[in-house]
Structure formats: structure tokens, C-alpha cells
Amino acid sequence: MLIHPNPDPVAFTLGPLSVHWYGLMYLVAFVQFVALGRLRIRLPHVAVIGWKKEDIDDMLFYGVLGVILGGRIGEFIFYRPAELFSNPLELFMVWHGGMSFHGGFIGVLIAMYLWSRRSGRHLADVYDFIAPLVPLGYAAGRIGNFINHELPGRIASVDLPWAMMWPGLEQPVHPSPIYQALVDGVLLFIVLWWFASKPRPRLAVGSMFVLLYGCTRFFTEYFRTPDYVVSAFGVTISAGQMLSAPMIAGGIILLWIAYKKPSAISK
């Protein structure tokens, strides 16, 4: 059985400024977005239609706003609505942790829509381009959750070699942020990067991300202590699973649409 290292959430201080590990993980996410984006534009089927380094920098600016605003607003709307009204200033205290992926996902969709209008790019092409750049950034965010000892997992058997004693809890649990970093993040990145390494119909790569993230998140939610549960037709699912189910359905529909018109090659 393992013990959570419970590190100091503050990485270092510069005078009155405290730099938190959680914030640094988002910096890692943004840096890898640029690095992977520059690798992606070298692929022949991507380079041939004119993606440039400047496009990546511009998308990053819009994407940062979408992730932070959408993720933070989604955290309170989806998981802590009462707190939003009782202490609205908490919305701006990002260093306390708490970012909803589903909220950030919606925020990025909106941000990329605005950028596509500005740049003259087809919206589906933008989604296809950025989709493989997202999973490793997500994984970095989950490492930030782990450092902040957020999102503890469900109670685990003491016989499980990686069961972990979590700060503030009396029984070992599944280290669910690590599960999600590895499955929803690293594994999804490997599959999606391979899928996007060859020409695909327009919207196929973005749709595949939506489908696969919905599936992996639905699975890893089984090991995470739910924020709340929802029951329908005798079936009980967690909040995260409830938000992921539409992604699975939507991903399947969008993939069907993409391959119904395969002549529109992704840009």
C-alpha cells in the first residue's frame, strides 16, 4: 500500500508571489500544446494545406482563455453551484484548484469557433488539428489534482499494491487522478496521435477525440469518488459519467457524419 506524498502545493515563492504546482501544470499543458502543434504541422497531409507556427500561437491564446474561463465556470455550474452564489469570488481563485474538463471543453469549442471566424479556417479543420494536442495537457492537469490531493478515488482493497492512503482519509483509496492522467490522458494521446498521423475525413479526428475521451472518462469515473450521483431508469451514474455520456453519443454521430462524406479530407 502506498502513502500519498502530500507535497506542498506551493512550488516556490517570489517575494509576495506564490507559484503553485497546479498553475505550473497548466503551463506545462500550454507548452506541450505548442510543441506538439509544431510537430503536427510537419506531417505531409497537414503541411500541404498551409498550417503555420503562427496559427498555433494564435490558437493557444484563444485556447487558454477558453480552458480557464470554461473550466472554472463549468466547475461551479456542474459541481458546486451553491458555492458560486455564496462565495462568487472563489470563481477567480484558480490556484485553489477545481477545473471542470467538460466546462473547459465547451470553453475551447467556443474559443476555437471565434478563432476560426477570425482566421477564415473551417471550424471542423480547427477541431481536427487541435484534438491530438489536448490529451497530454489534460494529463498534466490531473497531476496537478494529485499534488493538491484532490479527487480521491473510491475505497480500495488493502491488498491492491497501489492502493493509497490519501490525506484526510482513514481508508486506502484508488489514486484516481493518476488513473485519469494515464488512461484519459496518455493512452488517449497515443491512440489519437496515431489516428491523426494519416489523412482522415474532415471532422473525423475531432470526433474521435470526443468519442474516446467520453469512453475513457466514463470508465475511470468508476474508480473516483463521485461529486454526486444521478439515478435514471434504475441505473446510478456519477456526475462525470453523466457529462461524458453525451460525448460518447455525439462522437459516434459525428464520426458517422465524417465518414459519410469522406471526400472532405481533414485540414
HELIX and SHEET records of a PDB file:
HELIX    1   1 TRP A   21  ARG A   40  1                                  20    
HELIX    2   2 PRO A   44  ALA A   47  1                                   4    
HELIX    3   3 LYS A   53  GLY A   74  1                                  22    
HELIX    4   4 GLU A   75  TYR A   79  3                                   5    
HELIX    5   5 PRO A   81  SER A   86  1                                   6    
HELIX    6   6 PRO A   88  PHE A   92  5                                   5    
HELIX    7   7 VAL A   94  HIS A   96  5                                   3    
HELIX    8   8 PHE A  101  SER A  119  1                                  19    
HELIX    9   9 LEU A  123  ILE A  130  1                                   8    
HELIX   10  10 ALA A  131  LEU A  133  5                                   3    
HELIX   11  11 PRO A  135  ILE A  147  1                                  13    
HELIX   12  12 SER A  176  GLN A  180  1                                   5    
HELIX   13  13 ALA A  181  LEU A  187  3                                   7    
HELIX   14  14 LEU A  188  PHE A  195  1                                   8    
HELIX   15  15 ALA A  204  THR A  220  1                                  17    
HELIX   16  16 GLU A  221  PHE A  223  5                                   3    
HELIX   17  17 ALA A  239  LYS A  260  1                                  22    
SHEET    1   A 2 LEU A   2  ILE A   3  0                                        
SHEET    2   A 2 MET A 164  MET A 165  1                                        
SHEET    1   B 2 VAL A  10  LEU A  14  0                                        
SHEET    2   B 2 LEU A  17  HIS A  20 -1                                        
SHEET    1   C 2 VAL A 229  ALA A 232  0                                        
SHEET    2   C 2 VAL A 235  SER A 238 -1                                        
END                                                                             
